[in-house]
């Protein structure tokens, strides 16, 4: 039996995962209304025409999600919806940006959603909130708690690493340079997931009662991979002999400490210090489920979904079948 279609209000539809999720919702027959900025994407390069070309079949409404008046007036418009799906996230992870978007914009959307008759919310969060040390993690958790306390059915999806976040060194290797590793490249591991596989998982939450009122960690197919193993896969896809260069984690600690010191008198340095802390976090913490008993990240506890592996993705990049994704402001390399 075909599941009934729903009227979905969507935030964060212009990112690569947001675009894939909008397509997945449309494939399932849902009516999708995307509330987006008039100019979106990295650097605001995408105007209304470009956005419409990337989101065919969806209705686009333009405004500012961080402005509660604009969100209700330009987005929700006093109309009724069945579901809210959000792939919205702060671009930089800096404290001001994080609390405005990861928390406040979502809190405003939740309030508007209840007034619009929404009965279900699907939220794209992040697996790294298991060990919250950064502003954007705290902001995400603050909204997660508000969503959990609401009377609506909710699904909080916490994915592991995205393919796009692991593709930043492709051109570097093509130029004959070594693959950069933090430490020996075995400090962390993740189960990378593709945009389309994650999008299907998010869209299916609308029809899966077993995913309601659940926090859902999710990774891609196959075993967890360390950064060194990811580098080996990329070298193999490009037909190159592996060459690695190790970056000491202590160097990142020095950079963070220096920027923090400068930040006492120079606000720009304080912002850069937060970005450096984010980079250090991802260099030293695995994107796997944290075992509450042992305090260790565990591959065996991290669920998998989908079909595309990181090796498949690298092969598609190497052959030209796939283009390098837009990585935005969260790139470490």
Helices and strands as residue ranges (DSSP letters): E 7-11, H 16-27, E 31-36, G 42-44, H 48-54, E 59-62, H 68-70, I 71-76, E 83-86, H 95-98, I 99-105, H 106-115, E 120-124, G 127-131, H 135-149, E 153-159, G 163-166, H 170-174, E 179-182, H 195-204, G 209-211, E 214-218, H 227-238, E 244-247, H 249-263, H 267-284, E 289-290, E 297-298, H 310-319
